[in-house]
């Protein structure tokens, strides 16, 4: 079964959004452990938890924004 151009673009856009949200989460996690001066296993766990939260919220915010914008188009 061949993919349409729309399907390829949607997959590419989703992959790009995943990378961007993950990057934002990673930066936030690193900033948090740097601010709290944590290191080792505790720092890694705190950074991973914070990164996942920020990435999930960024994904949800982006999804809500796109849904809102699509209502006006």
LOSE-722749 format. One record per residue (C-alpha): x negated, y negated, z negated; chain; residue in one letter; residue number from 1. Coordinates in nm, 2 decimals, padded with zeros to 4 digits. Layout:
LOSE-722749
{{X, Y, Z}, A, a, NUM}
...
//
This chain:
LOSE-722749
{{00.00, 00.00, 00.00}, A, x, 1}
{{-00.15, -00.33, 00.11}, A, x, 2}
{{-00.16, -00.63, -00.13}, A, x, 3}
{{-00.02, -00.96, -00.01}, A, x, 4}
{{-00.21, -01.28, -00.03}, A, x, 5}
{{00.01, -01.40, -00.31}, A, x, 6}
{{-00.07, -01.08, -00.52}, A, x, 7}
{{-00.44, -01.13, -00.47}, A, x, 8}
{{-00.42, -01.50, -00.57}, A, x, 9}
{{-00.22, -01.41, -00.88}, A, x, 10}
{{-00.47, -01.15, -00.99}, A, x, 11}
{{-00.76, -01.39, -00.93}, A, x, 12}
{{-00.58, -01.67, -01.12}, A, x, 13}
{{-00.51, -01.44, -01.41}, A, x, 14}
{{-00.87, -01.32, -01.43}, A, x, 15}
{{-00.99, -01.67, -01.42}, A, x, 16}
{{-00.75, -01.77, -01.70}, A, x, 17}
{{-00.87, -01.47, -01.91}, A, x, 18}
{{-01.23, -01.58, -01.87}, A, x, 19}
{{-01.15, -01.94, -01.96}, A, x, 20}
{{-00.94, -01.85, -02.26}, A, x, 21}
{{-01.20, -01.61, -02.38}, A, x, 22}
{{-01.47, -01.87, -02.34}, A, x, 23}
{{-01.27, -02.12, -02.54}, A, x, 24}
{{-01.23, -01.86, -02.81}, A, x, 25}
{{-01.59, -01.77, -02.81}, A, x, 26}
{{-01.70, -02.13, -02.84}, A, x, 27}
{{-01.45, -02.18, -03.13}, A, x, 28}
{{-01.57, -01.87, -03.30}, A, x, 29}
{{-01.94, -01.97, -03.27}, A, x, 30}
{{-01.86, -02.32, -03.39}, A, x, 31}
{{-01.68, -02.18, -03.69}, A, x, 32}
{{-01.96, -01.96, -03.80}, A, x, 33}
{{-02.21, -02.23, -03.74}, A, x, 34}
{{-02.01, -02.47, -03.95}, A, x, 35}
{{-01.97, -02.22, -04.23}, A, x, 36}
{{-02.33, -02.12, -04.20}, A, x, 37}
{{-02.25, -01.75, -04.17}, A, x, 38}
{{-02.46, -01.47, -04.02}, A, x, 39}
{{-02.48, -01.10, -03.99}, A, x, 40}
{{-02.18, -00.87, -04.00}, A, x, 41}
{{-01.96, -01.12, -04.19}, A, x, 42}
{{-02.04, -01.39, -03.94}, A, x, 43}
{{-01.96, -01.16, -03.64}, A, x, 44}
{{-01.63, -01.05, -03.79}, A, x, 45}
{{-01.52, -01.40, -03.87}, A, x, 46}
{{-01.63, -01.52, -03.52}, A, x, 47}
{{-01.45, -01.24, -03.34}, A, x, 48}
{{-01.13, -01.29, -03.54}, A, x, 49}
{{-01.13, -01.67, -03.48}, A, x, 50}
{{-01.22, -01.62, -03.11}, A, x, 51}
{{-00.93, -01.38, -03.06}, A, x, 52}
{{-00.69, -01.62, -03.23}, A, x, 53}
{{-00.80, -01.92, -03.03}, A, x, 54}
{{-00.80, -01.72, -02.70}, A, x, 55}
{{-00.45, -01.59, -02.77}, A, x, 56}
{{-00.31, -01.94, -02.85}, A, x, 57}
{{-00.49, -02.08, -02.54}, A, x, 58}
{{-00.33, -01.82, -02.33}, A, x, 59}
{{00.02, -01.88, -02.48}, A, x, 60}
{{-00.02, -02.26, -02.44}, A, x, 61}
{{-00.12, -02.22, -02.08}, A, x, 62}
{{00.16, -01.99, -02.01}, A, x, 63}
{{00.42, -02.22, -02.17}, A, x, 64}
{{00.27, -02.52, -01.98}, A, x, 65}
{{00.30, -02.33, -01.64}, A, x, 66}
{{00.65, -02.22, -01.72}, A, x, 67}
{{00.75, -02.58, -01.80}, A, x, 68}
{{00.59, -02.72, -01.49}, A, x, 69}
{{00.75, -02.45, -01.27}, A, x, 70}
{{01.10, -02.57, -01.39}, A, x, 71}
{{01.04, -02.91, -01.23}, A, x, 72}
{{00.92, -02.77, -00.89}, A, x, 73}
//
